[in-house]
């Protein structure tokens, strides 16, 4: 007999708590193999194909394309041991009835972070009232004298059934609106449908009772957006309570500062992650910027000579990255991060070099691992691989995290300078403007040279201006005289 196994959205790693369904790769009734990708989701960091740890026939899918699901929410159910001819059950799937059978079928082991399939945990079932309902008009049994109040997140010592409430001593009080204390009203709908601990913490910290919310997720699941909407709705009431003076009459309906006919674009996915990270950087990091113009004529000539010698072409970004790693070896203070809790500066003995890349999905910062150990050819190849993956939307969370220093070549946009925001939690970022012909005094004479503007934005907590200026000057010297690099090769 076939067993129906439920596959939930696994923990995709890097602290991600939710993902948006971009494209389903299977239909209901399809046969899937173990570890076959079944859905493509978009997280705040990358597009990810999620493999299913079970093999069998897909019997149900949860969520349409464009739906945002929290980690732990059901993705689909698979009938293990069923033949394709069995097909899905007719009629709509019952998502509120008995839970699918688990545990007997063999899974793939551990396909994603935090998602083991060897022995799935038993599903927590709602406690049903054991005492039959009293006939109409009959007096209800008295409640226990000391009932434990429910917490803000809806979890207590007893559980609340659909027809009554079970107290801490197991006594069940029937009725649909009366609490065990006999005063006030209390929803009697079982455990609060919340999966994410972040949602519970957000509600608890703001004193919000989750039992009063109706979730917008699958099967009424309460999402973070539901809690945030409730807090925004409660904010005007709180301000009114603190300021009892009569407020002027307002027009009915929500008040918006956007002009009429404006378009509201949700800050979610990659755009939301960018907004959160940049806001945190500006909020936490006391940044400063210094810049200098440099004559890049000799660097451009050196690159032309390298490429004329045959072999793989060397990119300008790779040469700049090689200069960065050499400068960081001389000024390691800038290859660091600040541990605010320990009040310590952590200097790294390796350089994981991030580089800013603009894609159709927005700005991403892929990371070249151990850039200090790569030569110009190796850096060129890795930049090309990560750039192509970024354009295709196939960068993994591991490709986008762990950087210790960022190189930002904003010259590709045709601009000379910028004061970029540091890529938190790093301590510095080197910016490179466009390389253009400009008048320049060379060997005592005015000449037309290839000039570039370099800027360094750094965290003033890790070093002072002398260190930052020394780093930038060394980079400029290497740009103007690439032979300086020979001293460290």
C-alpha positions as CSV (number, residue, x, y, z in Angstrom):
1,X,0.0,0.0,0.0
2,X,1.3,3.4,-1.0
3,X,2.4,5.8,1.8
4,X,1.8,9.6,1.3
5,X,4.9,11.5,2.5
6,X,4.9,15.3,2.9
7,X,7.9,17.3,1.8
8,X,8.3,20.6,3.5
9,X,10.3,23.6,2.3
10,X,13.8,22.9,3.8
11,X,16.2,25.2,5.5
12,X,18.2,26.6,2.5
13,X,21.0,27.8,4.8
14,X,22.6,31.2,5.5
15,X,19.7,32.1,7.9
16,X,17.1,32.3,5.2
17,X,13.5,31.9,6.6
18,X,11.4,32.1,3.5
19,X,11.4,31.6,-0.2
20,X,9.1,32.5,-3.2
21,X,8.0,29.8,-5.6
22,X,9.2,30.8,-9.1
23,X,8.4,27.7,-11.1
24,X,7.1,24.3,-10.5
25,X,9.1,21.6,-12.2
26,X,6.5,18.8,-11.7
27,X,2.8,18.5,-12.0
28,X,0.3,16.5,-9.8
29,X,0.4,12.9,-11.1
30,X,4.1,13.1,-12.2
31,X,6.5,10.4,-11.1
32,X,9.6,11.8,-9.3
33,X,12.8,10.1,-8.4
34,X,14.7,10.6,-5.1
35,X,16.6,14.0,-5.2
36,X,14.9,15.1,-8.4
37,X,14.4,18.9,-8.5
38,X,10.7,19.6,-8.1
39,X,10.4,23.4,-7.7
40,X,12.5,26.4,-8.3
41,X,12.4,29.0,-5.5
42,X,13.9,32.4,-5.1
43,X,15.4,33.4,-1.8
44,X,16.9,36.7,-0.7
45,X,20.2,35.5,-2.0
46,X,19.7,33.3,-5.1
47,X,17.5,31.1,-7.3
48,X,17.6,27.5,-6.0
49,X,16.2,24.3,-7.4
50,X,14.8,22.2,-4.5
51,X,15.2,18.4,-4.8
52,X,12.6,16.1,-3.3
53,X,14.0,13.5,-0.9
54,X,11.3,11.0,-1.8
55,X,10.5,8.9,-4.9
56,X,7.0,8.3,-6.0
57,X,3.9,10.0,-7.5
58,X,3.1,13.6,-6.8
59,X,-0.3,13.8,-5.2
60,X,-0.6,17.5,-4.2
61,X,1.3,20.8,-4.5
62,X,1.0,23.6,-2.0
63,X,1.3,27.1,-3.3
64,X,1.1,28.7,-6.7
65,X,3.9,30.4,-8.6
66,X,4.7,33.7,-6.9
67,X,3.6,32.5,-3.5
68,X,6.0,33.2,-0.6
69,X,6.4,30.3,1.8
70,X,8.2,30.1,5.2
71,X,10.8,27.4,5.9
72,X,8.9,24.4,7.1
73,X,5.7,25.0,5.1
74,X,4.5,22.0,3.0
75,X,5.7,22.0,-0.6
76,X,4.1,18.8,-1.9
77,X,3.1,15.3,-1.0
78,X,4.4,12.2,-2.7
79,X,2.8,8.7,-2.7
80,X,5.7,6.3,-2.2
81,X,5.1,2.9,-3.6
82,X,2.2,4.0,-5.8
83,X,2.2,3.3,-9.6
84,X,1.8,6.2,-12.0
85,X,-1.6,4.7,-13.1
86,X,-2.9,5.3,-9.6
87,X,-2.7,9.1,-10.1
88,X,-3.8,11.7,-7.6
89,X,-6.9,11.3,-5.6
90,X,-10.0,12.9,-7.2
91,X,-11.4,16.1,-5.8
92,X,-9.6,18.8,-3.9
93,X,-6.9,17.8,-1.5
94,X,-7.9,17.8,2.2
95,X,-5.1,19.8,3.9
96,X,-6.8,19.8,7.3
97,X,-7.6,16.2,7.8
98,X,-5.4,13.3,8.8
99,X,-1.7,13.9,8.4
100,X,0.3,12.0,5.7
101,X,2.1,8.8,6.8
102,X,5.8,9.3,7.4
103,X,8.8,7.4,8.6
104,X,8.4,4.0,6.8
105,X,9.8,5.0,3.5
106,X,13.5,5.4,2.7
107,X,14.6,9.0,1.8
108,X,17.8,10.4,0.4
109,X,19.4,11.2,3.7
110,X,20.1,14.9,4.0
111,X,19.6,16.8,0.8
112,X,19.7,20.3,2.2
113,X,20.8,22.1,5.4
114,X,18.7,21.1,8.4
115,X,16.5,18.7,6.4
116,X,17.1,15.1,7.3
117,X,14.9,12.4,5.6
118,X,16.1,9.2,7.2
119,X,13.6,9.3,10.0
120,X,11.2,12.3,9.8
121,X,9.8,13.6,13.1
122,X,6.3,12.6,14.0
123,X,3.7,15.3,13.3
124,X,2.2,17.0,16.4
125,X,-1.5,16.3,16.4
126,X,-4.2,18.4,17.9
127,X,-5.6,17.2,21.2
128,X,-9.2,16.2,20.8
129,X,-11.7,16.7,23.6
130,X,-12.5,13.4,25.3
131,X,-15.7,14.4,27.1
132,X,-18.9,14.2,25.0
133,X,-20.7,17.5,24.3
134,X,-23.4,18.4,26.8
135,X,-27.0,18.5,25.5
136,X,-28.4,21.9,24.8
137,X,-29.5,23.7,27.9
138,X,-27.5,21.5,30.2
139,X,-25.1,23.3,32.6
140,X,-21.5,23.1,31.7
141,X,-19.0,21.4,34.0
142,X,-17.2,23.9,36.2
143,X,-13.7,24.9,35.1
144,X,-10.7,24.2,37.2
145,X,-10.0,26.9,39.8
146,X,-6.6,27.9,38.5
147,X,-6.1,27.8,34.8
148,X,-2.8,28.7,33.2
149,X,-3.2,31.7,30.9
150,X,-2.0,31.3,27.3
151,X,1.2,33.0,26.2
152,X,1.3,35.6,23.5
153,X,2.3,33.1,20.9
154,X,-0.6,30.8,21.7
155,X,1.3,28.1,23.4
156,X,0.2,27.0,26.9
157,X,0.2,24.0,29.1
158,X,-3.1,22.8,27.7
159,X,-4.4,22.7,24.1
160,X,-7.5,24.3,22.7
161,X,-9.8,22.1,20.7
162,X,-12.4,23.1,18.2
163,X,-15.2,22.5,20.7
164,X,-13.6,23.2,24.0
165,X,-10.5,24.1,25.9
166,X,-8.4,21.6,27.8
167,X,-6.9,23.0,31.0
168,X,-3.6,22.1,32.6
169,X,-5.2,19.2,34.5
170,X,-6.9,17.7,31.4
171,X,-10.4,19.0,32.2
172,X,-12.2,20.0,29.1
173,X,-14.6,23.0,29.1
174,X,-17.0,23.0,26.1
175,X,-18.3,26.0,24.3
176,X,-17.1,28.1,21.5
177,X,-16.4,31.4,23.1
178,X,-15.9,31.1,26.8
179,X,-12.5,30.8,28.4
180,X,-11.6,28.6,31.3
181,X,-11.9,31.6,33.6
182,X,-15.4,32.2,32.4
183,X,-14.6,35.8,31.4
184,X,-13.7,37.3,28.0
185,X,-13.6,35.5,24.7
186,X,-11.0,33.2,23.3
187,X,-10.7,31.6,19.9
188,X,-11.1,27.8,20.1
189,X,-9.3,26.6,17.0
190,X,-6.5,24.4,18.2
191,X,-2.8,25.2,18.2
192,X,-1.9,28.5,16.5
193,X,-0.8,27.8,12.9
194,X,2.7,29.3,13.1
195,X,5.9,27.5,12.0
196,X,8.6,30.2,12.0
197,X,10.1,30.9,15.4
198,X,10.9,34.4,14.1
199,X,7.2,35.1,13.7
200,X,6.5,34.0,17.3
201,X,9.3,36.1,18.6
202,X,8.1,39.2,16.6
203,X,4.7,38.8,18.1
204,X,5.9,38.1,21.6
205,X,8.2,41.2,21.6
206,X,5.4,43.4,20.5
207,X,2.8,41.9,22.8
208,X,0.6,40.6,19.9
209,X,-1.7,37.6,20.5
210,X,-1.3,35.3,17.5
211,X,-4.7,33.8,18.2
212,X,-6.3,37.0,17.1
213,X,-4.8,36.8,13.6
214,X,-5.9,35.0,10.5
215,X,-3.0,33.7,8.5
216,X,-2.6,34.4,4.8
217,X,-0.4,31.3,4.2
218,X,-1.4,27.8,3.2
219,X,-4.2,26.4,5.5
220,X,-4.3,29.7,7.4
221,X,-0.6,29.6,8.3
222,X,0.4,32.9,9.9
223,X,3.4,34.5,8.1
224,X,5.7,37.3,9.2
225,X,3.8,39.7,6.8
226,X,0.6,39.0,8.7
227,X,2.2,40.0,12.0
228,X,3.8,43.1,10.5
229,X,0.4,44.1,9.0
230,X,-1.3,43.7,12.4
231,X,1.4,45.8,14.1
232,X,1.1,48.5,11.5
233,X,-2.7,48.5,12.0
234,X,-2.3,48.7,15.8
235,X,0.2,51.6,15.6
236,X,-2.4,54.3,15.1
237,X,-4.4,53.0,18.0
238,X,-1.4,53.1,20.2
239,X,-0.6,56.7,19.3
240,X,-4.2,57.6,20.0
241,X,-4.0,56.0,23.4
242,X,-0.8,57.9,24.3
243,X,-2.3,61.2,23.0
244,X,-5.9,61.4,24.3
245,X,-6.5,64.8,22.8
246,X,-9.1,64.6,20.1
247,X,-7.6,64.2,16.6
248,X,-8.9,66.0,13.6
249,X,-11.3,64.2,11.4
250,X,-9.7,62.2,8.7
251,X,-10.9,60.9,5.4
252,X,-12.0,57.3,5.4
253,X,-9.6,54.8,3.9
254,X,-5.8,54.4,4.2
255,X,-3.7,57.5,3.9
256,X,-0.8,57.2,1.4
257,X,2.0,59.7,0.7
258,X,2.4,58.3,-2.8
259,X,1.0,60.4,-5.6
260,X,-2.3,59.3,-7.2
261,X,-1.8,56.5,-9.7
262,X,1.6,55.5,-8.2
263,X,2.9,51.9,-8.4
264,X,3.8,50.1,-5.2
265,X,6.6,47.5,-5.6
266,X,7.1,45.1,-2.6
267,X,10.6,45.1,-1.1
268,X,11.1,41.3,-1.2
269,X,13.4,38.8,-2.6
270,X,16.7,40.1,-3.8
271,X,15.5,43.8,-3.7
272,X,14.4,43.3,-0.1
273,X,17.7,41.7,0.9
274,X,19.6,44.6,-0.7
275,X,17.5,47.1,1.1
276,X,18.0,45.4,4.5
277,X,21.7,44.9,4.1
278,X,22.5,48.4,2.9
279,X,20.3,49.9,5.7
280,X,22.1,47.8,8.3
281,X,25.5,48.9,6.9
282,X,24.6,52.6,7.1
283,X,23.1,52.2,10.5
284,X,26.0,50.2,12.1
285,X,29.2,51.2,10.3
286,X,30.8,54.6,10.7
287,X,32.2,54.8,7.2
288,X,34.6,57.3,5.6
289,X,35.8,57.6,2.0
290,X,39.0,58.8,0.4
291,X,39.9,58.9,-3.3
292,X,42.7,59.6,-5.7
293,X,43.2,59.9,-9.5
294,X,45.8,57.5,-11.0
295,X,47.4,57.2,-14.4
296,X,46.4,53.7,-15.7
297,X,48.2,53.9,-19.0
298,X,51.0,51.5,-18.0
299,X,48.4,49.0,-16.5
300,X,46.5,49.0,-19.8
301,X,49.7,48.5,-21.7
302,X,50.7,45.6,-19.5
303,X,47.3,44.0,-20.0
304,X,47.7,44.3,-23.8
305,X,51.1,42.7,-23.6
306,X,49.8,39.8,-21.6
307,X,46.9,39.1,-24.0
308,X,49.2,39.4,-27.0
309,X,51.4,36.6,-25.7
310,X,48.7,34.0,-26.3
311,X,46.7,31.9,-23.8
312,X,43.6,32.9,-22.0
313,X,42.7,36.6,-22.1
314,X,43.3,38.5,-18.8
315,X,40.5,40.8,-17.7
316,X,41.1,44.2,-16.3
317,X,39.1,43.2,-13.2
318,X,41.5,40.4,-12.5
319,X,44.5,42.7,-12.6
320,X,42.7,45.1,-10.2
321,X,41.9,42.1,-7.9
322,X,45.5,41.1,-7.9
323,X,46.5,44.6,-6.9
324,X,43.8,44.5,-4.1
325,X,45.1,41.3,-2.6
326,X,48.7,42.6,-2.7
327,X,47.6,45.8,-0.9
328,X,45.6,43.9,1.7
329,X,48.7,41.8,2.5
330,X,50.4,45.1,3.3
331,X,47.4,46.6,5.1
332,X,45.6,43.7,6.8
333,X,43.5,46.0,8.9
334,X,41.2,46.5,6.0
335,X,40.6,42.8,5.5
336,X,38.6,42.4,8.6
337,X,35.3,42.6,10.3
338,X,34.0,44.1,13.6
339,X,32.4,41.7,16.2
340,X,30.2,44.2,17.9
341,X,29.1,41.8,20.7
342,X,32.7,41.0,21.7
343,X,33.9,44.5,20.8
344,X,36.7,43.0,18.8
345,X,38.2,43.5,15.3
346,X,38.6,40.2,13.5
347,X,41.4,40.2,10.9
348,X,41.3,37.4,8.4
349,X,44.3,35.5,7.1
350,X,42.6,34.8,3.8
351,X,41.0,37.1,1.2
352,X,37.6,36.1,-0.1
353,X,37.1,38.9,-2.6
354,X,33.6,40.0,-3.5
355,X,32.8,41.9,-6.6
356,X,29.7,43.9,-7.4
357,X,27.8,42.6,-10.4
358,X,24.5,44.1,-11.9
359,X,22.1,41.4,-13.1
360,X,18.4,41.4,-14.2
361,X,17.5,40.3,-10.6
362,X,19.4,43.3,-9.1
363,X,22.8,43.9,-7.6
364,X,24.6,40.8,-6.4
365,X,28.1,40.4,-4.9
366,X,29.6,37.0,-5.8
367,X,32.6,36.0,-3.8
368,X,35.9,34.6,-5.2
369,X,37.3,32.3,-2.5
370,X,41.0,32.5,-1.6
371,X,41.6,35.3,-4.1
372,X,45.0,35.9,-2.6
373,X,46.2,32.5,-3.8
374,X,45.1,32.9,-7.4
375,X,47.0,34.4,-10.3
376,X,45.6,36.6,-13.0
377,X,44.5,33.7,-15.1
378,X,42.7,32.0,-12.3
379,X,41.0,35.2,-11.2
380,X,39.8,35.9,-14.7
381,X,38.3,32.4,-15.0
382,X,36.5,32.6,-11.7
383,X,35.2,36.1,-12.4
384,X,33.8,34.8,-15.7
385,X,32.2,31.8,-14.1
386,X,30.5,33.8,-11.3
387,X,29.4,36.5,-13.6
388,X,27.7,34.0,-15.9
389,X,26.0,32.3,-13.0
390,X,24.8,35.6,-11.8
391,X,23.2,36.5,-15.1
392,X,21.6,33.0,-15.3
393,X,20.3,33.3,-11.7
394,X,22.1,30.1,-10.6
395,X,24.4,31.6,-7.9
396,X,24.1,29.6,-4.7
397,X,24.0,31.1,-1.2
398,X,27.6,29.9,-0.8
399,X,28.6,31.9,-3.8
400,X,27.2,35.1,-2.3
401,X,28.4,34.9,1.3
402,X,31.7,34.9,3.2
403,X,33.4,37.9,1.6
404,X,36.1,39.8,3.5
405,X,36.7,42.7,1.0
406,X,34.7,44.0,-2.0
407,X,35.9,45.4,-5.3
408,X,33.4,47.6,-7.0
409,X,34.0,48.4,-10.7
410,X,31.3,51.0,-11.2
411,X,33.3,52.4,-14.2
412,X,31.3,50.0,-16.4
413,X,28.3,52.4,-15.9
414,X,30.3,55.2,-17.4
415,X,30.9,57.1,-14.2
416,X,34.1,58.4,-12.7
417,X,33.5,58.3,-8.9
418,X,31.3,57.1,-6.2
419,X,31.0,56.7,-2.4
420,X,29.7,53.2,-2.1
421,X,28.1,51.6,0.9
422,X,30.2,49.0,2.6
423,X,29.0,45.4,2.1
424,X,28.2,44.5,5.7
425,X,29.9,43.0,7.7
426,X,33.1,43.7,5.8
427,X,35.3,46.7,6.7
428,X,36.2,48.2,3.3
429,X,35.4,48.5,-0.4
430,X,37.6,49.7,-3.3
431,X,35.7,51.5,-6.0
432,X,37.1,51.9,-9.6
433,X,35.7,54.5,-12.0
434,X,35.9,54.5,-15.8
435,X,39.3,54.8,-17.5
436,X,39.2,57.7,-19.9
437,X,41.8,59.8,-21.8
438,X,42.5,63.0,-19.8
439,X,45.3,65.7,-19.7
440,X,48.0,64.6,-17.3
441,X,51.4,65.8,-16.5
442,X,53.8,62.9,-17.4
443,X,57.5,63.2,-16.9
444,X,57.2,67.0,-16.6
445,X,55.2,67.4,-19.8
446,X,51.5,67.7,-20.4
447,X,50.2,64.6,-22.2
448,X,47.0,62.7,-22.8
449,X,46.9,59.7,-20.5
450,X,44.4,56.9,-19.5
451,X,43.2,58.2,-16.1
452,X,41.1,56.4,-13.5
453,X,39.6,57.6,-10.2
454,X,40.0,55.2,-7.3
455,X,38.0,55.4,-4.0
456,X,38.2,53.6,-0.8
457,X,35.3,53.4,1.6
458,X,36.3,52.0,5.0
459,X,35.0,51.3,8.5
460,X,36.6,53.9,10.7
461,X,36.5,51.5,13.7
462,X,39.1,49.2,12.2
463,X,41.7,51.8,11.2
464,X,42.5,55.5,11.0
465,X,42.9,57.6,7.9
466,X,46.6,56.9,7.7
467,X,46.1,53.2,7.1
468,X,43.3,53.8,4.6
469,X,45.3,56.4,2.7
470,X,48.4,54.1,2.7
471,X,46.3,51.3,1.2
472,X,44.8,53.5,-1.5
473,X,48.2,55.1,-2.4
474,X,49.7,51.6,-2.8
475,X,46.9,50.6,-5.1
476,X,47.4,53.7,-7.1
477,X,51.1,53.1,-7.3
478,X,50.5,49.6,-8.7
479,X,48.0,50.9,-11.2
480,X,50.5,53.5,-12.4
481,X,53.6,51.2,-12.3
482,X,52.5,47.5,-12.5
483,X,56.1,46.5,-12.0
484,X,55.7,47.3,-8.3
485,X,53.8,44.1,-8.0
486,X,56.9,42.1,-9.0
487,X,58.3,42.8,-5.5
488,X,55.6,40.5,-3.9
489,X,55.2,37.8,-6.6
